[in-house]
Amino acid sequence: MPPPHRVASLTLANTLPRIGDAEGWTARAELVRAQGLAAIADLAMARFFSPGFCVCAPGVVAAAHTTLLATSPEGYVGCCGALRDADLGRTRLDLPTLIVAGTRDVSTTAEAMAEFAATLPDSYFVELDAGHLSNLEQPGPFNAALLSHLEAHDG
């Protein structure tokens, strides 16, 4: 972790100190190891994006789908292991923190993220009408919140 004087602020988008459970991440890793990323790609898109966005922006969804399929299966399995084992609930940084949640995110719900934001002393919580990839689904509002946060805290 970098020394505190080197980090002026933090942005957390669609994430929590702990995501999912060990059994789910282990099962997903085993499926990808056995059948490749194609086995989870459609499910991932349904989790990444809200249903309405999938209809309105099929090109963005298709690009994310293509990117996922081009990902190293070994790398993805490693990521599943990292998420399975990660529990950052006790990690605390005393930094101004922007927390961005998607109201349609089924992986890291806006409700859970609001509860998490309430535990941080200097946080600003933003909800966007989006799924898990809120930066892709709502790029304008996402970038506006991020730039405002950076301008206010990173000089």
HELIX and SHEET records of a PDB file:
HELIX    1   1 PRO A    4  ARG A    6  5                                   3    
HELIX    2   2 ALA A   22  GLN A   35  1                                  14    
HELIX    3   3 ALA A   38  PHE A   48  1                                  11    
HELIX    4   4 PRO A   51  CYS A   56  1                                   6    
HELIX    5   5 PRO A   58  LEU A   69  1                                  12    
HELIX    6   6 PRO A   73  ASP A   85  1                                  13    
HELIX    7   7 ALA A  110  ALA A  118  1                                   9    
HELIX    8   8 SER A  134  GLU A  137  1                                   4    
HELIX    9   9 PRO A  139  HIS A  153  1                                  15    
SHEET    1   A 3 LEU A  10  ALA A  13  0                                        
SHEET    2   A 3 THR A  97  GLY A 102  1                                        
SHEET    3   A 3 SER A 123  LEU A 128  1                                        
END                                                                             
